[in-house]
Amino acid sequence: MSRTLSVAAFSAALLVPAAALAHHGWSSYDIDKVIRHTARLSDVVWGNPHGSAKVGYQGRTWGVVPAPVARMQSRGLTREMLISGRPVTLEGYPRVDGSSEMRVERITVDGKTVELR
């Protein structure tokens, strides 16, 4: 029984660093370059560790990374407010590596501005 427990604990310990590496850190975004853009959302996903969506920006499709679901809900942003096709104004930061993704700091939808950080 203790051998099984040891193997399980070892296996779990190996998975934690892999999960941490799979998630991008907030230091991957350039906080000196603020993007403010109004566009229609597409491909909206409401999930954890945070939601996601896409918008057209500068002739490309950009990934949008908002806050975790619990934080969005606690600040008044609901799943019904973030649906594909809905126009929103996003304020956030682009990735430092130049890829088409932004970390969203605030979002305005239906005249309501929600701070996400």
Backbone as CSV, one residue per row, in Angstrom:
resi,resn,N_x,N_y,N_z,CA_x,CA_y,CA_z,C_x,C_y,C_z
1,MET,0.819,-1.194,0.000,0.000,0.000,0.000,0.864,1.260,0.000
2,SER,1.946,1.286,0.784,2.770,2.485,0.836,3.543,2.674,-0.472
3,ARG,3.870,1.595,-1.169,4.545,1.711,-2.470,3.607,2.379,-3.482
4,THR,2.342,2.008,-3.478,1.359,2.604,-4.377,1.208,4.093,-4.095
5,LEU,1.165,4.438,-2.814,1.046,5.839,-2.428,2.279,6.624,-2.860
6,SER,3.461,6.038,-2.704,4.702,6.701,-3.112,4.735,6.938,-4.616
7,VAL,4.321,5.954,-5.383,4.299,6.092,-6.839,3.308,7.186,-7.242
8,ALA,2.144,7.214,-6.609,1.142,8.234,-6.913,1.662,9.632,-6.577
9,ALA,2.307,9.784,-5.431,2.844,11.083,-5.024,3.948,11.537,-5.981
10,PHE,4.802,10.618,-6.371,5.883,10.940,-7.308,5.308,11.374,-8.659
11,SER,4.307,10.651,-9.128,3.678,10.979,-10.413,3.036,12.362,-10.364
12,ALA,2.358,12.672,-9.271,1.731,13.987,-9.116,2.785,15.091,-9.090
13,ALA,3.901,14.835,-8.427,4.981,15.828,-8.353,5.556,16.122,-9.735
14,LEU,5.594,15.122,-10.599,6.094,15.338,-11.952,5.135,16.177,-12.796
15,LEU,3.855,16.078,-12.524,2.860,16.798,-13.316,2.781,18.279,-12.971
16,VAL,3.071,18.664,-11.755,2.941,20.059,-11.340,3.840,20.985,-12.153
17,PRO,5.145,20.696,-12.307,5.966,21.596,-13.122,5.499,21.659,-14.572
18,ALA,5.034,20.549,-15.127,4.553,20.553,-16.509,3.358,21.476,-16.656
19,ALA,2.445,21.449,-15.703,1.274,22.325,-15.755,1.693,23.782,-15.624
20,ALA,2.645,24.051,-14.768,3.111,25.429,-14.580,3.773,25.961,-15.843
21,LEU,4.541,25.132,-16.538,5.192,25.562,-17.761,4.203,25.752,-18.899
22,ALA,3.122,25.007,-18.885,2.140,25.098,-19.959,1.394,26.421,-19.924
23,HIS,1.279,27.051,-18.763,0.566,28.307,-18.638,1.538,29.466,-18.811
24,HIS,1.156,30.417,-19.618,2.005,31.587,-19.816,1.935,32.480,-18.595
25,GLY,3.039,33.117,-18.256,3.061,34.031,-17.122,2.698,35.432,-17.561
26,TRP,2.277,36.261,-16.623,1.921,37.627,-16.957,3.133,38.431,-17.387
27,SER,4.344,37.994,-17.049,5.535,38.703,-17.510,5.734,38.550,-19.012
28,SER,4.927,37.725,-19.656,5.001,37.544,-21.109,4.339,38.690,-21.864
29,TYR,3.781,39.661,-21.138,3.062,40.766,-21.766,3.773,42.084,-21.507
30,ASP,3.761,42.980,-22.486,4.458,44.258,-22.418,3.540,45.334,-21.837
31,ILE,3.697,45.604,-20.537,2.815,46.564,-19.860,3.105,48.015,-20.259
32,ASP,4.150,48.233,-21.050,4.442,49.580,-21.533,3.715,49.899,-22.833
33,LYS,3.053,48.911,-23.420,2.325,49.102,-24.680,0.851,48.766,-24.456
34,VAL,0.067,49.778,-24.181,-1.357,49.574,-23.920,-2.122,49.522,-25.239
35,ILE,-2.938,48.508,-25.388,-3.834,48.396,-26.539,-5.236,48.765,-26.065
36,ARG,-5.891,49.619,-26.808,-7.310,49.934,-26.568,-7.998,49.736,-27.905
37,HIS,-8.931,48.792,-27.935,-9.519,48.406,-29.209,-10.965,47.966,-29.020
38,THR,-11.818,48.419,-29.929,-13.207,47.993,-29.933,-13.420,47.041,-31.104
39,ALA,-13.997,45.883,-30.811,-14.207,44.866,-31.847,-15.289,43.901,-31.386
40,ARG,-15.736,43.080,-32.296,-16.688,42.015,-31.967,-15.915,40.770,-31.544
41,LEU,-16.352,40.162,-30.456,-15.735,38.938,-29.975,-16.088,37.755,-30.874
42,SER,-15.179,36.809,-30.954,-15.479,35.527,-31.590,-14.808,34.425,-30.778
43,ASP,-15.243,33.216,-30.992,-14.647,32.038,-30.345,-14.505,32.195,-28.831
44,VAL,-15.528,32.711,-28.189,-15.490,32.958,-26.743,-15.534,31.632,-25.987
45,VAL,-14.605,31.487,-25.025,-14.575,30.322,-24.139,-14.625,30.847,-22.709
46,TRP,-15.585,30.358,-21.941,-15.756,30.742,-20.534,-15.254,29.566,-19.719
47,GLY,-14.029,29.655,-19.216,-13.462,28.529,-18.489,-12.239,28.921,-17.688
48,ASN,-11.694,27.950,-17.000,-10.520,28.167,-16.150,-9.308,27.487,-16.765
49,PRO,-8.092,27.980,-16.578,-7.724,28.949,-15.547,-8.183,30.369,-15.865
50,HIS,-8.526,30.650,-17.115,-9.145,31.916,-17.491,-9.846,31.684,-18.816
51,GLY,-10.743,32.561,-19.157,-11.443,32.424,-20.422,-10.555,32.829,-21.578
52,SER,-11.143,32.815,-22.767,-10.424,33.271,-23.945,-11.436,33.698,-24.994
53,ALA,-10.956,34.460,-25.941,-11.773,34.890,-27.071,-10.823,35.346,-28.163
54,LYS,-11.393,35.741,-29.279,-10.598,36.283,-30.381,-11.257,37.557,-30.871
55,VAL,-10.419,38.471,-31.377,-10.899,39.703,-31.997,-10.006,40.013,-33.194
56,GLY,-10.555,40.772,-34.129,-9.743,41.276,-35.225,-9.042,42.539,-34.773
57,TYR,-7.728,42.621,-35.016,-6.948,43.798,-34.628,-5.730,43.879,-35.550
58,GLN,-5.491,45.039,-36.131,-4.360,45.286,-37.017,-4.285,44.263,-38.159
59,GLY,-5.448,43.910,-38.697,-5.492,43.008,-39.837,-5.224,41.545,-39.518
60,ARG,-5.174,41.210,-38.242,-4.934,39.820,-37.820,-5.959,39.426,-36.768
61,THR,-6.060,38.144,-36.523,-6.898,37.642,-35.442,-6.040,37.540,-34.193
62,TRP,-6.497,38.194,-33.138,-5.758,38.210,-31.871,-6.476,37.366,-30.839
63,GLY,-5.697,36.634,-30.044,-6.221,35.937,-28.886,-6.389,36.923,-27.750
64,VAL,-7.461,36.770,-27.004,-7.773,37.649,-25.883,-7.760,36.810,-24.608
65,VAL,-6.977,37.236,-23.615,-6.852,36.499,-22.357,-7.395,37.360,-21.221
66,PRO,-8.632,37.093,-20.784,-9.174,37.837,-19.651,-8.767,37.186,-18.325
67,ALA,-9.399,37.597,-17.255,-9.122,37.086,-15.906,-9.787,35.725,-15.701
68,PRO,-9.466,35.065,-14.589,-10.180,33.831,-14.244,-11.688,34.094,-14.097
69,VAL,-12.467,33.072,-14.369,-13.927,33.182,-14.333,-14.433,33.728,-12.996
70,ALA,-13.932,33.223,-11.891,-14.404,33.668,-10.574,-14.177,35.171,-10.386
71,ARG,-13.046,35.668,-10.857,-12.766,37.099,-10.717,-13.700,37.914,-11.608
72,MET,-13.904,37.452,-12.844,-14.804,38.183,-13.732,-16.204,38.251,-13.131
73,GLN,-16.686,37.133,-12.621,-18.026,37.096,-12.028,-18.117,37.981,-10.794
74,SER,-17.095,37.956,-9.954,-17.143,38.763,-8.729,-17.126,40.255,-9.026
75,ARG,-16.656,40.609,-10.207,-16.619,42.023,-10.586,-17.776,42.412,-11.507
76,GLY,-18.698,41.482,-11.708,-19.912,41.816,-12.439,-19.932,41.453,-13.907
77,LEU,-18.917,40.768,-14.390,-18.883,40.347,-15.782,-19.407,38.918,-15.866
78,THR,-20.464,38.728,-16.618,-21.094,37.417,-16.688,-20.856,36.748,-18.036
79,ARG,-21.107,35.462,-18.062,-20.983,34.689,-19.300,-21.881,35.279,-20.390
80,GLU,-23.055,35.719,-20.014,-24.008,36.274,-20.970,-23.511,37.578,-21.587
81,MET,-22.624,38.297,-20.884,-22.081,39.547,-21.412,-20.978,39.307,-22.440
82,LEU,-20.301,38.169,-22.348,-19.194,37.851,-23.258,-19.610,36.724,-24.192
83,ILE,-20.262,37.098,-25.261,-20.701,36.104,-26.235,-20.143,36.475,-27.611
84,SER,-19.959,35.484,-28.428,-19.461,35.718,-29.782,-20.408,36.658,-30.526
85,GLY,-19.818,37.617,-31.230,-20.578,38.597,-31.993,-20.829,39.895,-31.266
86,ARG,-20.650,39.907,-29.953,-20.905,41.119,-29.165,-19.721,42.076,-29.287
87,PRO,-20.004,43.368,-29.562,-18.918,44.348,-29.578,-18.490,44.705,-28.156
88,VAL,-17.194,44.784,-27.956,-16.617,45.148,-26.661,-15.434,46.081,-26.900
89,THR,-15.084,46.830,-25.883,-13.846,47.599,-25.916,-12.902,46.954,-24.923
90,LEU,-11.723,46.611,-25.403,-10.715,45.937,-24.591,-9.551,46.878,-24.332
91,GLU,-9.023,46.835,-23.137,-7.779,47.525,-22.814,-6.850,46.495,-22.208
92,GLY,-5.665,46.383,-22.782,-4.730,45.389,-22.276,-3.360,45.540,-22.891
93,TYR,-2.588,44.464,-22.791,-1.194,44.491,-23.196,-0.893,43.373,-24.185
94,PRO,-0.054,43.664,-25.191,0.338,42.620,-26.142,1.446,41.736,-25.574
95,ARG,1.585,40.559,-26.146,2.693,39.676,-25.752,4.023,40.295,-26.181
96,VAL,5.048,40.088,-25.386,6.366,40.642,-25.700,7.012,39.942,-26.887
97,ASP,6.610,38.705,-27.169,7.231,37.971,-28.276,6.634,38.325,-29.640
98,GLY,5.668,39.260,-29.667,5.100,39.705,-30.924,3.953,38.864,-31.452
99,SER,3.614,37.780,-30.748,2.488,36.975,-31.208,1.183,37.739,-30.972
100,SER,0.173,37.381,-31.696,-1.110,38.111,-31.682,-1.983,37.684,-30.513
101,GLU,-1.628,38.164,-29.332,-2.391,37.850,-28.125,-2.294,39.023,-27.179
102,MET,-3.404,39.322,-26.502,-3.382,40.395,-25.512,-3.966,39.932,-24.185
103,ARG,-3.368,40.393,-23.129,-3.876,40.196,-21.764,-4.791,41.370,-21.466
104,VAL,-6.032,41.094,-21.146,-7.029,42.145,-20.964,-7.050,42.617,-19.512
105,GLU,-6.921,43.928,-19.329,-6.973,44.549,-18.005,-8.363,45.051,-17.664
106,ARG,-9.061,45.554,-18.682,-10.435,46.024,-18.474,-11.203,45.813,-19.755
107,ILE,-12.490,45.624,-19.575,-13.374,45.388,-20.702,-14.634,46.211,-20.517
108,THR,-15.081,46.817,-21.608,-16.322,47.571,-21.582,-17.299,46.874,-22.514
109,VAL,-18.438,46.512,-21.949,-19.482,45.836,-22.718,-20.823,46.420,-22.299
110,ASP,-21.634,46.773,-23.277,-22.951,47.374,-23.001,-22.844,48.587,-22.088
111,GLY,-21.782,49.395,-22.256,-21.609,50.618,-21.465,-21.060,50.395,-20.064
112,LYS,-20.796,49.161,-19.688,-20.273,48.857,-18.351,-18.796,48.481,-18.461
113,THR,-17.941,49.178,-17.707,-16.519,48.875,-17.691,-16.190,48.044,-16.466
114,VAL,-15.472,46.938,-16.688,-15.112,46.014,-15.611,-13.591,45.907,-15.560
115,GLU,-13.035,46.178,-14.369,-11.598,46.024,-14.129,-11.329,44.556,-13.857
116,LEU,-10.389,43.953,-14.572,-10.136,42.530,-14.422,-8.908,42.216,-13.582
117,ARG,-8.067,43.153,-13.278,-6.859,42.848,-12.480,-6.935,43.441,-11.114
